[in-house]
Amino acid sequence: MLFSHGAALLSMRGIKLSSLCLLIHLLQDEIATVLVLENQDLQDLIKPQNVEFHSLNLNSTLHWQPGRAGEARETFYFVQYKVYGQSKWQNKDECWGIQNHVCDLTNETSDIQEPYYGRVKAASAHIYSNWSLSCRFTPWRETKIGPPTVTVVHSTKSLTVKLQAPLSPYKRRRGSKIPMTNYYDLIYQIFIINNLLEEQHRVLVYEGKDKIIKIEDLRPGISYCVEAKTYMPALDRSSVYSSRQCTMLQ
């Protein structure tokens, strides 16, 4: 009888241990599932948003915004790029594990007729988001043009305006930067403002390709200001106005 009672106790304990092991396994599976779901949520929350190229005078940078979770203190970003049609993505070493929201890809997009893609992923608390992809970007077609550099020399009744085309980031063999006129057929527009008038309207006084323009038949003793713009006929696109250059005619 004692033996039979002991065997029964051991059997019951075995059942309890088996149930306990089963419960532990179920809890472990539940915890693992919760962790996976939490990781997926965090991946979605830190995924970069609004990935896009910005380009001025062929200086091309990739920009993005933090994910929906906002900017965590320890969020790092990783950037890759490729030419449209290629299968392999290239790492941008200088933008691998950075905390900025911009990456300079000017050198990587130097073949300005080619279309490119960029993409960014984020990492926070050892969790990595999926990649966020930019739209297709072709530097020649999508870069913005800057205004020319303007120098004004005055005489008694005239102004001589000297223009210098905006410069690209790319260099000749001797080291000087290549002007944007090497890549585009550019037209300059010059505007003059008479500061004596209450309503200081810009008046277009020249449109063409000359780099030295003389504006004559002006009134002595009047302050004039000059501004200029660059226009790309091929893309029907104008620059912003140059900085205003003002002078008083003697």
C-alpha positions in Angstrom: 0.0 0.0 0.0 2.8 2.4 0.9 4.6 1.7 -2.4 1.4 2.2 -4.3 0.7 5.5 -2.6 4.3 6.8 -3.3 3.9 5.8 -6.9 0.7 7.7 -7.2 2.4 10.8 -5.7 5.3 10.6 -8.1 2.8 10.2 -11.0 0.9 13.3 -9.9 4.2 15.2 -9.5 5.2 14.1 -13.0 1.9 15.4 -14.3 2.4 18.7 -12.5 6.0 19.0 -13.8 4.8 18.2 -17.3 2.1 20.9 -17.1 4.6 23.3 -15.6 7.0 22.7 -18.5 4.2 23.1 -21.0 3.2 26.4 -19.4 6.8 27.6 -19.5 7.1 26.8 -23.2 3.8 28.5 -23.9 4.9 31.6 -22.0 8.2 31.6 -23.8 6.4 31.4 -27.2 4.1 34.2 -26.1 7.0 36.4 -25.0 8.9 35.7 -28.2 5.8 36.6 -30.2 5.4 39.8 -28.2 9.0 40.7 -28.7 8.7 40.1 -32.5 5.6 42.3 -32.7 7.3 45.0 -30.6 10.4 44.9 -32.8 8.2 45.1 -35.9 6.4 48.1 -34.4 9.7 49.8 -33.6 11.0 49.0 -37.1 8.0 50.8 -38.6 8.2 53.7 -36.2 11.8 54.5 -36.9 11.7 54.0 -40.6 12.9 57.3 -42.3 10.3 59.3 -44.2 10.3 61.7 -47.2 13.6 60.5 -48.7 14.4 62.8 -51.6 17.2 64.4 -53.5 17.9 68.2 -53.4 20.2 69.6 -56.0 21.6 73.1 -56.7 24.1 73.7 -59.5 24.6 69.9 -59.6 25.5 69.8 -55.9 23.2 66.9 -55.0 22.3 65.7 -51.5 19.9 63.1 -50.2 17.6 64.3 -47.5 15.1 62.5 -45.2 13.0 63.0 -42.0 12.8 60.9 -38.9 10.3 58.1 -38.7 6.8 58.4 -37.0 8.4 57.9 -33.6 10.3 61.2 -33.9 14.0 61.6 -33.4 15.4 59.3 -30.7 18.6 60.2 -29.1 20.4 57.1 -30.3 19.1 56.8 -33.9 21.6 56.2 -36.6 21.1 56.2 -40.4 22.6 54.3 -43.3 22.7 55.4 -46.9 23.0 53.5 -50.1 22.7 54.6 -53.8 22.6 53.1 -57.3 22.2 53.9 -60.9 18.7 53.0 -62.3 18.9 49.6 -63.8 21.7 48.3 -61.7 20.9 45.5 -59.2 23.6 46.1 -56.7 23.3 49.0 -54.1 26.5 50.8 -53.1 27.2 52.0 -49.5 28.0 55.6 -49.0 30.8 55.1 -46.4 30.7 58.7 -45.1 27.0 58.3 -44.4 27.0 54.9 -42.8 25.9 55.1 -39.2 25.4 58.9 -39.1 22.9 60.9 -37.0 22.4 63.7 -39.6 19.4 63.8 -42.0 21.4 64.7 -45.1 24.0 62.9 -47.1 26.1 64.5 -49.9 26.0 62.3 -53.1 27.5 64.9 -55.5 30.4 62.7 -56.4 28.3 59.6 -56.7 25.9 61.3 -59.2 28.6 62.9 -61.4 27.3 61.3 -64.5 24.5 63.9 -64.7 22.5 62.3 -67.5 22.1 59.1 -65.5 19.0 58.4 -63.3 19.8 57.5 -59.7 18.1 56.2 -56.6 19.0 56.7 -52.9 17.7 54.8 -49.9 18.0 55.2 -46.1 17.4 52.9 -43.2 17.5 53.7 -39.4 18.7 51.8 -36.4 17.7 52.4 -32.8 18.2 50.2 -29.7 19.7 47.5 -32.0 16.6 47.4 -34.1 16.9 48.2 -37.8 14.1 49.6 -40.0 13.4 48.6 -43.5 14.8 50.8 -46.3 13.1 54.0 -47.4 13.5 54.7 -51.1 13.8 58.0 -53.0 12.1 58.8 -56.3 14.2 58.5 -59.4 16.6 61.4 -59.7 18.4 62.6 -62.8 20.8 65.5 -62.0 20.8 67.2 -65.4 17.0 67.4 -65.5 16.2 68.1 -61.8 19.0 70.3 -60.5 18.1 73.9 -59.7 20.2 76.7 -61.2 21.7 79.5 -59.1 21.9 83.1 -60.1 25.0 84.6 -61.6 27.5 86.5 -59.5 27.0 90.2 -60.2 29.6 93.0 -60.1 28.6 96.6 -60.9 30.9 99.5 -61.9 29.3 102.9 -62.3 30.2 106.0 -64.3 28.3 109.4 -64.6 25.3 108.2 -66.6 25.8 104.4 -66.9 26.4 101.2 -65.1 28.6 98.4 -66.3 27.4 95.0 -65.1 29.7 92.0 -65.1 28.3 88.5 -64.7 29.8 85.2 -63.8 28.0 82.0 -64.4 27.2 79.8 -61.4 29.8 77.1 -60.8 29.3 73.4 -60.7 31.1 71.3 -58.0 33.1 69.5 -60.7 36.6 70.5 -61.5 38.9 70.7 -64.5 42.3 69.0 -64.4 44.0 72.2 -63.2 41.6 72.4 -60.3 39.2 75.2 -61.3 35.5 74.5 -61.0 33.6 74.0 -64.3 30.9 76.7 -64.9 27.3 75.6 -65.4 27.5 77.0 -69.0 29.4 73.8 -69.8 26.3 71.8 -69.1 23.5 74.1 -70.1 22.7 76.8 -72.6 22.1 79.7 -70.2 20.6 83.1 -70.7 21.1 86.0 -68.3 18.4 88.5 -67.3 19.4 91.8 -65.7 16.9 94.0 -63.7 17.4 97.6 -62.6 15.7 99.3 -59.7 15.4 103.1 -59.4 15.5 103.9 -55.7 14.1 107.4 -56.3 10.7 105.9 -57.1 8.3 105.1 -54.3 7.3 101.8 -55.9 10.7 100.2 -56.6 9.7 97.9 -59.4 12.3 95.7 -61.1 12.7 96.7 -64.8 14.2 94.1 -67.2 17.0 95.9 -69.1 18.9 93.0 -70.6 18.3 89.4 -71.7 21.0 87.4 -73.5 24.3 85.6 -73.1 26.8 88.5 -72.8 28.8 88.6 -69.6 29.5 92.3 -69.7 26.6 94.6 -70.2 26.5 98.4 -70.2 23.3 100.2 -69.0 23.3 103.7 -70.3 21.1 106.9 -70.2 20.7 106.8 -66.4 20.3 110.0 -64.3 23.2 111.3 -62.2 22.6 111.6 -58.5 20.2 108.7 -58.4 20.7 105.5 -56.5 20.2 102.4 -58.6 20.2 98.7 -57.7 20.9 95.8 -60.0 19.8 92.2 -59.8 20.2 89.3 -62.2 18.7 85.8 -62.8 19.8 82.8 -64.8 17.4 81.1 -67.2 17.7 77.6 -68.7 15.6 77.5 -71.9 15.9 73.7 -72.3 14.1 73.2 -69.0 12.1 76.5 -68.9 13.6 77.2 -65.4 14.8 80.4 -63.8 17.0 80.9 -60.8 16.2 83.1 -57.9 17.4 86.7 -58.0 21.0 87.4 -57.3 22.0 89.5 -54.3 21.1 93.2 -54.9 24.0 95.4 -55.9 23.4 99.1 -55.3 25.3 102.2 -56.3 24.9 106.0 -56.5 25.6 107.7 -59.8 27.8 110.7 -59.5 
